[in-house]
Amino acid sequence: MAEKLHFSLVSPERELFSGDVDQVDAPGSEGDFGVLAGHAPFMTTLKEGRVHVHVDGGQRVYDVHGGFADVTPQGLTILAEKAEEVV
């Protein structure tokens, strides 16, 4: 079993997602990026775009409108200015 990444997506209104995932792809202001478990720590701002959360063979997608992404040894946290799940 592959190692999982802990991921949290938070907007000013509420936490939209929190859990262990396989990969997260996000729209960084300097370019799109993907994060897997064990990724080197970094912080970046986000541009408007979609966050793709890959978990157990499925995918959840969220529209984000600005914010920050913070990768630490504990996982990835996205603090979005505005976010909503795409259904």
N, C-alpha and C positions, 0 to 999 in steps of 0.2 A: 504494500500500500504506500502510495506517495505521501510525502509530508504535506500537511495542509497549512494555509496561510490564514491567520485571523484577520478578518476585515470588518470594519464598521463604516457605515455611511450615515452621516448626521446632517440634518438641515436645522435652521433655527426653530422650526416647528416641532420636530421629533426625530427620533432615530428610525431610519428607513430600513436598515439592514445591519445585522450583527451576527457573525458566525464564521465557521471555518470553511474555506473555499479552496479551489485548486489554483485559480489565477484570477487577476483583475486587470482589465485594460481600461485606461483612462486618458482623457484629453488634456495633457499638460500644456501650459502656455508656450513652452519651448518645443513642443512636439508630443505626439501620443506616446504612451509608455505602457508596458505590461509589468506586473509584479507577481512573482512566485514566492513560495516559502524560501527563506534564507537570503532574500534580496539584500543588497547593501543599503544601509540607511541613507535617506535623502528626504528633502522637502522641496515642494514646488507649488506654484500657483496653477490653477486650472482655468482653461478657457471653456466657453460654452460647447457642449457636446454630449456624447453618450459614454456612460460607464458600463462595461460588460463584465458581469460577474459569472465566472465559470465554476459550477459546483456539481459534482457527481454526474457528469455527462450532460447536464442541462445548462441553461444560461438564463440569467435575469438581467434586464437592461433598465438603466435609469438615465433620464435626461438631467444634466447638471448645468447650472448657470453660474460659473465662477466659484471660487473657493480655494481651498488648500488641500494638498495631499501630503501626508507624513508617513514615511516608511521607517519603522524602528525594528529592533530585534523581536519585539512583541507582535508585530504585524503592520497592517496598513489602516490608517484612519483618513477618511475624506470628510472635511468640514465644508459643506457646500453652502453657498449663499442662497441657492434655491435648488431643490431636487424633487423629482417625481418619478415613479416607476412607469415604464412604458408597458402597456398591456396590449 
